[in-house]
């Protein structure tokens, strides 16, 4: 007899760099997103949704760590032999949308959007290939006030989520600062400049020595992978790192600073951020570099707007190390960083660092329109922010209560049980009918426990004859079970189980909810 061919089954495995998200996290995340949405709406932003896929050419080649055309994105050929890609952020699709609908949109156009984005990059701890972003953007406004508003919005969103002032900071810089510094040390090649930019963007994660390697010949990471560096000389590297770490501040005398203050009609007090901006401006003047002068003036204007709005240096500061990794930024850039100290479940220290960022990108819509359309935006990394809020205990009020389970005592009475379920649902109470094997009541209670149900509704022939139902309070029952010594005692006590008439079902269930919520 011929052997039966063994059936080939697919292996159940999660793709590398992706994750499944359970119900409790989804609910808590939804609550977090509602809070952020309320802040964005308060600022006058309108919702928008764009497709997960775009034509690859529409997305552009702006991702960090990109060594070859279209690297960093997931792409495929469609039926028309055109390349399509999963969006790597929500900004590039916005630029396409604005260009396509430019004539009908109000100017400036203010939109917010949340959704998944995908990066075809090497995954690592806390680094996934699919993640969620929550963006707010203003397109069509060249005013520095639009950039200032993004930073204020970021601060307000974090505080609305319960992150205390002092546990976060919004760091602000101007991409033109780095352009000016590179010009001052004769780095003019665009490819080399981009490599420098991406190296500095890792300053927060790799520190001075890691960035120094990336500015030089390159760096090998913990896995052994090698990243080619920018190839700068030691002198060039020193000047860049000196500027990032604010060395130019020390090169100015008090008189020079006061001269700059007088020239810009500034009201300098003891604000370190304003002092930073003034020194960047003065540094540009001394080196005769117009782009640095422009960057310093923009930063000064931003600081004035922050302080006028009541956002002090405990919330928003100037930081020359902020550059952002995406290539399309053209002016002010900003990052939202969490500064509080925390420990994981094993007592190890955790530093969350950046949970969002953004900046001005005046050239992105121009790729479609052929004319410069000013734009600025801010993006929150939802998963990273969720993890931080969870550690702070700010998500404990998220809805976790499961549905009321109506058990099946007699399958011939299914219509009666279904009517009870619908009565609860019509009263805006989550409820479900047990759809498994009705023969084992223990299995039904176990299922209700797994669903985190607050109570189970039971109706056997005796209860039906009386027009009653039994309600088993599972929360109270769990408490009582801890103090009952034997099965005999359990059966005699029947803890947290009581009878009510059918017409009092809704009222009884709500009383259980109220008791446990209080």
C-alpha positions as CSV (number, residue, x, y, z in Angstrom):
1,X,0.0,0.0,0.0
2,X,1.3,3.4,-0.9
3,X,2.2,5.7,1.9
4,X,-0.1,8.7,2.5
5,X,1.7,11.9,1.5
6,X,2.3,14.0,4.5
7,X,0.5,17.4,4.4
8,X,2.8,20.4,4.3
9,X,1.7,23.0,6.8
10,X,2.9,26.6,7.0
11,X,4.9,27.4,10.1
12,X,3.1,29.9,12.4
13,X,5.7,32.6,12.9
14,X,5.7,36.4,13.1
15,X,7.7,38.2,10.4
16,X,11.0,39.7,11.7
17,X,10.6,43.2,12.9
18,X,6.8,43.1,13.3
19,X,4.6,42.6,16.4
20,X,1.1,41.6,17.3
21,X,-0.8,44.0,19.5
22,X,-3.2,42.6,22.2
23,X,-6.6,44.0,23.0
24,X,-5.6,45.7,26.3
25,X,-2.8,47.7,24.5
26,X,-5.1,48.6,21.6
27,X,-7.7,50.0,24.0
28,X,-5.1,51.9,26.0
29,X,-3.5,53.2,22.8
30,X,-6.9,54.3,21.5
31,X,-7.5,56.3,24.7
32,X,-4.1,57.9,24.2
33,X,-4.8,58.8,20.6
34,X,-8.1,60.4,21.6
35,X,-6.3,62.7,24.0
36,X,-3.8,63.7,21.3
37,X,-6.6,64.2,18.8
38,X,-8.4,66.6,21.2
39,X,-5.2,68.7,21.4
40,X,-4.8,68.8,17.7
41,X,-8.4,69.7,17.1
42,X,-8.1,72.5,19.7
43,X,-5.3,73.9,17.5
44,X,-7.6,73.9,14.5
45,X,-6.2,70.9,12.6
46,X,-8.5,68.8,10.5
47,X,-8.3,65.0,10.0
48,X,-7.1,63.3,6.8
49,X,-6.4,59.7,5.8
50,X,-4.2,58.7,2.9
51,X,-3.6,55.1,1.5
52,X,-0.9,52.8,2.8
53,X,0.5,52.5,-0.7
54,X,1.8,55.3,-2.9
55,X,3.7,55.3,-6.2
56,X,7.3,54.9,-5.3
57,X,8.4,58.0,-7.2
58,X,5.8,60.0,-5.2
59,X,7.4,59.0,-1.9
60,X,10.9,60.2,-2.9
61,X,14.2,59.0,-1.6
62,X,14.5,60.8,1.7
63,X,15.0,58.0,4.3
64,X,18.0,57.9,6.6
65,X,20.6,55.1,6.2
66,X,19.8,54.7,2.5
67,X,22.6,53.3,0.5
68,X,20.8,52.4,-2.8
69,X,17.8,53.7,-4.7
70,X,14.5,53.0,-2.9
71,X,16.2,51.2,0.0
72,X,14.4,51.5,3.3
73,X,10.9,50.9,1.8
74,X,8.8,47.9,0.9
75,X,8.0,48.0,-2.8
76,X,6.4,45.9,-5.5
77,X,5.3,46.1,-9.2
78,X,1.6,46.5,-9.8
79,X,-0.4,45.2,-12.8
80,X,0.7,48.3,-14.9
81,X,4.3,47.6,-14.2
82,X,4.6,50.6,-12.0
83,X,6.5,50.5,-8.7
84,X,4.3,50.9,-5.6
85,X,5.7,51.3,-2.0
86,X,4.3,51.2,1.5
87,X,4.5,54.7,3.0
88,X,7.5,55.2,5.2
89,X,6.0,58.2,6.9
90,X,2.8,60.3,6.7
91,X,4.4,63.4,5.4
92,X,5.4,62.3,1.9
93,X,1.8,61.2,1.1
94,X,0.5,64.5,2.5
95,X,2.8,66.3,0.0
96,X,1.2,64.3,-2.8
97,X,-2.3,65.0,-1.5
98,X,-1.7,68.7,-1.3
99,X,-0.2,68.9,-4.7
100,X,-3.1,67.0,-6.2
101,X,-5.8,69.0,-4.5
102,X,-4.0,72.4,-4.2
103,X,-6.6,74.6,-5.8
104,X,-9.5,73.4,-3.6
105,X,-7.6,73.4,-0.2
106,X,-7.6,76.4,2.2
107,X,-4.2,78.0,2.5
108,X,-2.6,77.3,4.9
109,X,-3.9,73.8,5.1
110,X,-3.8,72.3,8.6
111,X,-4.2,68.5,8.9
112,X,-3.6,65.7,11.4
113,X,-3.4,62.0,10.6
114,X,-2.6,58.8,12.5
115,X,-1.7,55.5,10.9
116,X,0.9,52.7,10.3
117,X,4.1,53.3,8.4
118,X,6.7,50.8,7.3
119,X,10.5,50.9,7.1
120,X,12.5,48.1,5.4
121,X,15.4,48.5,7.8
122,X,17.3,46.3,10.3
123,X,15.0,45.7,13.3
124,X,16.3,45.8,16.9
125,X,15.1,46.2,20.5
126,X,12.2,48.6,20.3
127,X,12.8,49.2,16.6
128,X,10.1,47.7,14.4
129,X,9.5,47.6,10.6
130,X,5.9,48.6,11.1
131,X,4.9,51.3,13.6
132,X,2.3,54.0,14.1
133,X,2.7,57.7,13.8
134,X,0.4,60.7,14.7
135,X,1.2,63.8,12.7
136,X,0.1,67.4,12.5
137,X,1.2,69.6,9.6
138,X,0.6,73.1,8.3
139,X,1.1,73.5,4.6
140,X,1.2,76.9,2.9
141,X,2.6,79.0,5.8
142,X,6.1,80.4,5.6
143,X,5.8,82.3,8.9
144,X,8.1,81.1,11.8
145,X,4.9,81.2,13.9
146,X,3.8,78.0,12.2
147,X,7.0,76.3,13.4
148,X,6.6,77.7,16.9
149,X,3.0,76.4,17.0
150,X,4.2,72.8,16.2
151,X,6.5,72.9,19.3
152,X,3.8,74.3,21.5
153,X,1.3,71.7,20.2
154,X,3.9,69.0,21.0
155,X,4.3,70.3,24.6
156,X,0.5,70.6,25.1
157,X,-0.1,67.0,23.8
158,X,2.5,65.5,26.2
159,X,1.0,67.4,29.2
160,X,-2.5,66.4,28.2
161,X,-1.4,62.8,28.4
162,X,-0.2,63.3,32.0
163,X,3.5,63.8,31.5
164,X,4.6,66.3,34.1
165,X,6.4,69.5,33.2
166,X,10.1,68.7,33.9
167,X,9.7,65.1,32.6
168,X,9.9,66.2,29.0
169,X,11.5,68.9,26.8
170,X,11.0,70.0,23.3
171,X,14.4,70.6,21.7
172,X,14.6,73.0,18.7
173,X,17.3,73.7,16.2
174,X,17.6,74.9,12.6
175,X,18.8,72.6,9.8
176,X,20.6,75.7,8.3
177,X,22.9,75.8,11.4
178,X,24.5,72.6,10.3
179,X,24.6,73.8,6.6
180,X,26.5,76.9,7.8
181,X,28.9,74.9,10.0
182,X,29.7,72.5,7.1
183,X,30.2,75.5,4.8
184,X,32.6,77.0,7.3
185,X,34.8,73.8,7.2
186,X,34.6,73.4,3.4
187,X,32.2,70.4,3.3
188,X,30.3,71.0,0.1
189,X,29.6,67.6,-1.4
190,X,25.8,66.9,-1.0
191,X,26.4,63.1,-0.4
192,X,29.0,63.8,2.2
193,X,26.8,66.4,3.9
194,X,23.9,64.0,4.0
195,X,26.1,61.3,5.7
196,X,27.2,64.0,8.3
197,X,23.6,64.9,8.9
198,X,22.6,61.3,9.6
199,X,25.6,60.7,11.8
200,X,24.7,63.7,14.0
201,X,21.1,62.6,14.2
202,X,22.4,59.5,16.1
203,X,24.1,61.7,18.7
204,X,21.4,61.1,21.3
205,X,21.7,57.3,20.9
206,X,25.5,56.8,20.2
207,X,27.1,59.7,22.0
208,X,30.2,61.6,21.0
209,X,32.4,58.7,20.2
210,X,29.9,56.9,18.1
211,X,29.2,60.0,16.1
212,X,32.9,60.7,15.8
213,X,33.4,57.3,14.1
214,X,30.5,57.9,11.7
215,X,31.9,61.3,10.8
216,X,35.3,59.6,10.1
217,X,35.9,56.2,8.4
218,X,32.8,54.5,9.8
219,X,31.5,52.4,12.7
220,X,30.8,48.7,13.4
221,X,27.8,48.1,15.6
222,X,27.2,45.4,18.2
223,X,26.1,42.9,15.6
224,X,29.2,43.4,13.5
225,X,27.6,45.3,10.7
226,X,29.7,48.2,9.4
227,X,28.3,51.6,8.5
228,X,30.5,53.7,6.2
229,X,31.4,57.1,7.5
230,X,31.5,60.6,6.0
231,X,35.3,60.5,5.6
232,X,36.0,63.9,7.3
233,X,39.4,64.9,8.6
234,X,40.0,64.9,12.4
235,X,40.0,68.8,12.3
236,X,36.7,68.9,10.6
237,X,35.2,66.3,13.0
238,X,36.4,68.3,16.0
239,X,34.8,71.5,14.7
240,X,31.5,69.8,14.1
241,X,31.5,68.1,17.5
242,X,32.6,71.4,19.2
243,X,29.7,73.2,17.6
244,X,27.2,70.5,18.6
245,X,28.4,70.6,22.2
246,X,28.2,74.5,22.1
247,X,31.8,75.3,22.0
248,X,31.1,78.4,19.9
249,X,29.4,79.9,23.0
250,X,32.8,80.2,24.7
251,X,34.3,82.1,21.7
252,X,32.2,85.2,22.3
253,X,32.9,87.9,24.8
254,X,30.2,89.6,26.9
255,X,30.6,92.8,24.7
256,X,30.1,90.8,21.5
257,X,27.0,89.3,22.9
258,X,25.7,92.6,24.0
259,X,26.5,94.1,20.5
260,X,24.5,91.3,19.0
261,X,21.6,91.9,21.4
262,X,21.5,95.5,20.4
263,X,21.7,94.7,16.7
264,X,18.7,92.4,17.0
265,X,16.8,94.5,19.5
266,X,16.6,91.5,21.8
267,X,15.4,91.6,25.4
268,X,17.9,89.0,26.7
269,X,17.3,88.1,30.3
270,X,18.7,84.8,31.7
271,X,17.2,82.7,29.0
272,X,19.8,80.2,27.9
273,X,17.9,79.4,24.7
274,X,17.9,83.0,23.5
275,X,21.5,83.2,24.4
276,X,22.2,80.1,22.3
277,X,20.4,81.6,19.3
278,X,22.3,84.9,19.7
279,X,25.6,83.2,19.7
280,X,24.8,81.1,16.6
281,X,23.9,84.4,14.9
282,X,27.1,86.1,16.1
283,X,29.1,83.0,15.0
284,X,27.6,83.4,11.5
285,X,28.4,87.1,11.4
286,X,32.1,86.5,12.4
287,X,32.5,83.8,9.8
288,X,30.5,85.8,7.2
289,X,28.2,82.9,6.5
290,X,24.7,84.2,5.5
291,X,22.9,80.8,6.1
292,X,24.2,80.8,9.7
293,X,23.0,84.4,10.2
294,X,19.6,83.4,8.9
295,X,19.4,80.4,11.2
296,X,20.3,82.4,14.2
297,X,17.7,85.0,13.5
298,X,15.0,82.3,13.0
299,X,15.9,80.7,16.3
300,X,15.7,84.1,18.0
301,X,12.3,84.7,16.6
302,X,11.1,81.2,17.7
303,X,12.3,81.8,21.3
304,X,10.4,85.1,21.4
305,X,7.2,83.4,20.3
306,X,7.7,80.5,22.8
307,X,8.1,82.9,25.7
308,X,5.3,85.2,24.6
309,X,3.0,82.1,24.6
310,X,4.1,81.1,28.1
311,X,6.3,78.3,27.1
312,X,9.5,78.7,29.2
313,X,12.8,76.9,29.0
314,X,11.4,74.2,31.3
315,X,9.3,73.1,28.2
316,X,11.0,74.3,25.0
317,X,14.8,74.9,24.5
318,X,17.3,75.5,21.7
319,X,19.7,72.5,21.2
320,X,22.3,72.6,18.3
321,X,22.6,68.8,18.4
322,X,19.1,68.3,16.9
323,X,19.2,67.8,13.1
324,X,16.6,65.0,12.4
325,X,17.5,62.2,10.0
326,X,15.1,62.8,7.1
327,X,16.7,64.6,4.2
328,X,13.8,66.8,3.3
329,X,13.9,69.2,6.3
330,X,14.9,72.7,5.2
331,X,14.7,74.9,8.3
332,X,13.7,74.6,12.0
333,X,13.7,71.1,13.3
334,X,12.4,69.9,16.7
335,X,12.3,66.8,18.9
336,X,10.1,65.8,21.9
337,X,12.3,64.1,24.4
338,X,11.3,62.4,27.7
339,X,13.7,63.2,30.5
340,X,12.3,61.3,33.5
341,X,14.2,58.4,35.0
342,X,12.6,55.0,35.0
343,X,13.4,51.3,35.5
344,X,12.1,48.2,33.8
345,X,10.6,45.1,35.5
346,X,14.1,43.9,36.3
347,X,15.2,47.2,37.8
348,X,17.4,48.2,35.0
349,X,17.4,52.0,34.1
350,X,15.5,53.0,31.0
351,X,15.9,56.1,29.0
352,X,13.1,56.7,26.4
353,X,14.6,59.8,24.8
354,X,12.8,61.0,21.7
355,X,9.2,60.2,21.3
356,X,8.5,62.5,18.4
357,X,9.9,65.2,16.1
358,X,9.5,67.2,13.0
359,X,10.5,70.3,11.2
360,X,10.1,72.6,8.2
361,X,10.1,71.0,4.7
362,X,9.6,73.7,2.2
363,X,10.7,71.7,-0.8
364,X,8.6,68.5,-0.5
365,X,5.4,69.7,-2.3
366,X,7.6,71.5,-4.8
367,X,8.6,68.1,-6.2
368,X,5.1,67.9,-7.7
369,X,4.2,71.6,-8.2
370,X,7.4,73.0,-9.5
371,X,7.1,75.9,-7.0
372,X,8.1,76.1,-3.4
373,X,5.2,75.5,-1.0
374,X,6.2,76.1,2.6
375,X,5.3,73.4,5.1
376,X,6.1,72.4,8.7
377,X,4.9,69.5,10.8
378,X,5.3,67.3,14.0
379,X,5.1,63.6,14.3
380,X,4.6,61.4,17.5
381,X,5.9,57.9,17.6
382,X,2.9,56.2,19.1
383,X,4.4,52.9,20.3
384,X,7.3,54.5,22.0
385,X,5.1,57.1,23.7
386,X,2.7,54.4,24.7
387,X,5.5,52.4,26.4
388,X,6.6,55.5,28.3
389,X,3.0,56.3,29.5
390,X,2.5,52.7,30.5
391,X,5.7,52.8,32.6
392,X,4.5,56.0,34.2
393,X,1.2,54.4,35.1
394,X,-0.7,57.0,33.0
395,X,-2.8,54.3,31.1
396,X,-4.3,52.5,34.1
397,X,-7.7,54.1,33.5
398,X,-8.1,52.6,30.0
399,X,-11.1,50.4,29.5
400,X,-10.2,46.7,30.3
401,X,-13.6,45.3,31.5
402,X,-14.7,42.4,29.3
403,X,-18.3,41.6,28.3
404,X,-21.0,40.2,30.4
405,X,-21.4,36.5,29.4
406,X,-24.8,34.9,29.2
407,X,-24.3,31.2,29.8
408,X,-26.1,28.4,28.0
409,X,-27.8,26.0,30.4
410,X,-30.1,24.4,27.9
411,X,-29.4,24.6,24.2
412,X,-33.2,24.4,23.5
413,X,-33.5,27.8,25.2
414,X,-31.0,29.6,22.9
415,X,-33.7,32.1,21.8
416,X,-34.3,33.1,25.4
417,X,-30.6,33.5,26.1
418,X,-30.2,35.6,22.9
419,X,-33.0,37.9,24.0
420,X,-31.1,38.5,27.3
421,X,-27.9,39.4,25.5
422,X,-29.8,41.8,23.3
423,X,-31.5,43.4,26.3
424,X,-28.0,44.1,27.8
425,X,-26.6,45.4,24.5
426,X,-29.7,47.7,24.0
427,X,-28.8,49.1,27.4
428,X,-25.3,49.9,26.2
429,X,-23.7,47.1,28.1
430,X,-21.1,44.9,26.4
431,X,-22.5,41.4,26.4
432,X,-22.1,38.1,24.5
433,X,-23.8,34.7,24.3
434,X,-21.5,31.7,25.1
435,X,-21.0,30.0,21.8
436,X,-18.9,27.0,22.8
437,X,-19.9,23.6,24.1
438,X,-22.8,24.2,26.5
439,X,-22.5,20.9,28.4
440,X,-19.8,22.0,30.8
441,X,-20.7,25.0,33.0
442,X,-17.2,25.0,34.4
443,X,-15.8,25.6,31.0
444,X,-18.3,28.5,30.5
445,X,-17.1,30.1,33.7
446,X,-13.4,29.6,32.7
447,X,-14.2,31.3,29.4
448,X,-15.8,34.2,31.2
449,X,-12.6,34.6,33.4
450,X,-10.4,34.6,30.3
451,X,-12.6,37.3,28.8
452,X,-12.2,39.4,32.0
453,X,-16.0,39.4,32.3
454,X,-17.4,41.1,35.4
455,X,-20.3,38.6,35.7
456,X,-22.1,35.6,34.2
457,X,-25.9,35.4,33.7
458,X,-27.3,31.9,34.3
459,X,-30.9,30.6,33.7
460,X,-31.8,27.0,34.3
461,X,-35.3,25.4,34.3
462,X,-35.9,26.4,37.9
463,X,-35.0,30.1,37.3
464,X,-37.0,30.1,34.0
465,X,-40.1,28.8,35.9
466,X,-39.8,31.7,38.3
467,X,-39.0,34.3,35.7
468,X,-35.6,34.9,37.2
469,X,-31.9,34.7,36.4
470,X,-28.9,33.9,38.5
471,X,-26.0,36.4,38.3
472,X,-22.5,35.4,39.3
473,X,-20.3,38.3,40.2
474,X,-16.9,37.0,39.1
475,X,-14.9,39.8,40.7
476,X,-16.5,39.3,44.1
477,X,-16.4,35.5,43.6
478,X,-12.6,35.6,43.1
479,X,-12.2,37.5,46.4
480,X,-14.4,35.0,48.2
481,X,-12.6,32.0,46.7
482,X,-9.4,33.1,48.4
483,X,-11.0,32.7,51.8
484,X,-13.0,29.4,51.3
485,X,-11.2,26.3,52.3
486,X,-13.2,23.4,50.7
487,X,-15.5,22.5,47.8
488,X,-18.3,21.8,50.3
489,X,-18.0,25.3,51.8
490,X,-18.0,26.7,48.2
491,X,-21.2,25.0,47.3
492,X,-22.9,26.0,50.6
493,X,-21.8,29.6,50.4
494,X,-22.3,30.1,46.6
495,X,-20.3,33.3,46.9
496,X,-21.2,36.4,44.9
497,X,-24.2,34.6,43.2
498,X,-27.7,35.9,43.5
499,X,-31.1,35.7,41.8
500,X,-33.1,38.6,40.3
501,X,-36.2,38.8,38.2
502,X,-35.6,38.9,34.4
503,X,-36.9,42.5,34.2
504,X,-34.3,43.6,36.7
505,X,-31.3,42.1,34.8
506,X,-29.9,45.4,33.5
507,X,-30.3,47.2,36.8
508,X,-28.5,44.3,38.6
509,X,-25.6,44.3,36.2
510,X,-25.2,48.0,36.5
511,X,-25.1,47.7,40.3
512,X,-22.2,45.2,39.9
513,X,-20.3,47.7,37.7
514,X,-20.9,50.5,40.1
515,X,-19.8,48.5,43.1
516,X,-16.4,47.6,41.5
517,X,-15.8,51.0,40.0
518,X,-16.2,52.6,43.4
